[in-house]
Amino acid sequence: MLCMHERIYAQQRESDGGIVTDYYANGTSVGDTNTETTAIVIIALLRPPNATLGTFAFYYPWYGTRSFSGNWTHWNQNESEGAKHDPDNVTNDRRDIAATDYPMLDVYDSNDENMIKQQVEWAREANITCFVISWCGINHFTDNASKHIMNVCGQDDFNFTFYIENTTSVDEAVQDVNYLLNTSCMHAYDRRKKVIYS
């Protein structure tokens, strides 16, 4: 196995030491790699031998079904102006949903703890160790769904953190962070360190 500096040298051109990649700043195969690309390659090659953070995956609890939450949430979102979807319309056993890929579990509700347990199980099988929960604000659909996710993660000893999608002021950001800390502390997960991204 190559040590760190040998891995970096293996990616360099002999003529000038530039990093060899297929990416060029001008979007063609003509030219030279830019500083950003060189830095990305070096960072990618500098893997710490004992990483402790694990593998994080974004988790979007935006989805509601009529049968579970009382109405369709996000599945019927407009993809573009004039392109409304109606999940009540079913063709060839598939609902008309606003999604590029059809979910393996069929349309699901982000408040359904049985579904969340299945997704945690699949995440573990894929060596994912933490969900980064997309959160859109107090009393938003994602706020309620996040409580179910925290409950399942607490029961199943699975890590989670939050990504605050939007905020309008410093005061609101502080309020949101305090709310998330207090809410997550009410769950079994409260013994673990919390990290909040925004």
N, C-alpha and C positions, 0 to 999 in steps of 0.2 A: 504494500500500500504506500502511495506517495505521501510524503509529509506536506504540510501546508504550503511552504514556499515552492516545493517541486510541482504541486498542482497548479499554482499560479504560473510558474515558468512554462509549464506544458501548454498553456493557452496563449503564450506570447509568440509574436513573429520574431524570427532571428534577426531580420534586417534592422528593425528599429525598436523592438521591445513592446510594440502595441499589442493589445489584446485581440485575438482572432475570434471573431463572431460572424454571424450571418446578418447582423443588424447594422445598418448604416443610418446616420442621422437624417440623411436626405431621402430615405425610403427606397433607395435603389441599391444595386450591388456595386455601384461605383462610388469611390470616396473612401473615407476612413471612419472608424468608430469614434464616437465622441467620448468625452470624459465621463458622462453619466453611465454609458454602457460599460466602460472600463471599471468604474466603481461597482456597478451591479455584479459584474463577473467576479470581481475580487471578493465582494461580500458573500456571494453565493458559494465560493470556494472555501471561505473561512468558516467552516462549520465547527462549533465548539464540540469537544469530545463528549462532554456530559451536559447536554442541554437539559434544563430543568423545567422550562415553561410548557413544553408539550406542543401539540398540534391543535390550533384553534380553527374553528369553522364558523362563518357567519350563519345565523339562524334567524329567519324572517317569519315571525309569528303574525302575519298580516291576514290570514285566511280564515273566513267563517262560512259556514253552510247554513242553509235555511233550517235543516232538521236539528242542528245542534245549537246554534247561536240565534236562530230566529230570522236570519236574513243572509243573503250572500254578501260577503265582504271580500273584496279584492279579486275574487274569481271573475267578477263581471266588470272589472275596471276597463275603461276605454284604453286601448293600446295607442290609438291615434284618433284624431278628430273623426267622428263618424263611424268608428269601428267598435260598437258596443257588443259585448258578449252576454249571452243568456245561458247560464248553467242549467236552467230547467229544460233547455233543448238538448236532446240526446240523439246522436247519430252513430250507428255502429258501436253501441255500448260506450260511447265517449260523450261527455258533456261539452258544450261550447264554452270554453273557459279562456280567460286572458292569460295564457301561458304558452311559452314556446314548446316546452316539453310536457307531456302528460304525466302526472304523478303516479308512482308505482302503487300507492295505496288508494288510488282514485282521488277525487276531490276530498279534502279533509278539512277539519276544523282545528285551528291552532289552540283552542281551549280544551280539546279532547286529550285527557291524560293517557289514555290507552295508546293513542297515536304517538304522543310524545315519548312514551316508554319505548315504542318500536323504533323511533328515530334515534333515541339514545343508544339502543342496542346496535343499530346499524353504524352509528358513529364509532362506537367502541370497536366493532369489527374492522373499521377502516383506520384504526389507531388515532382517531380524533379524541382529544382529551378535554376539550372545553368548547362550549358554545358561546359565541359573541352574539347576544340577543339584540336585534334591532328594536329600539324603543322610541316611540314617537310622542310621548308626553303623558302626563297625568290624566287619567280617565279616557285615554285613547284606547281603541281596540287592543293594541299591542300591550298596553298596561295590564289589562285583565289577563290576557294570554300569558304574559310573563309570570304572573303569579302561579299559574298552572305549571309552567316550565320549571320555576324554582322549586315547586313542591316535588315534582318528579326527580329533578336533579338532586335534591336533598335526600330523597328516599333511596335513590340509586347511586349515591356518592359520585356524582358526575359534576364537573366544574362548569361554571357559567360566569359570564361578565356581561356588561351592557355597552351598547353603542348608541349614544343619544343622537338621533337622526337630525333634529333641528332644535334651535333655541333662538329666541328673539332678543335676549338681553343677558347681561351678566347676572342680574338678579334672578332671572328665570333659570339660568344654568345652575346657580347655587341651590335654588329651590328643588330643581330636578335631581341633582346629586344627593342632597339630603333625603329627599323622598325615597330614592332608590336604595340608599344605605339603610334607612329605617325599615323599608318594606322587606328587603332581603334579609335583614336581621330577624324578622319574625318567622323565618323558615329554618328548617333543620340545618341549612347550609351556613348559618351565621357563624360557625366556629372557624370558617376559612377566611382568608384574606380576600377582599374584594378589590377589583380594579375596574374603573369605569372609563370608557373611551368616549370622547365626543368630538 
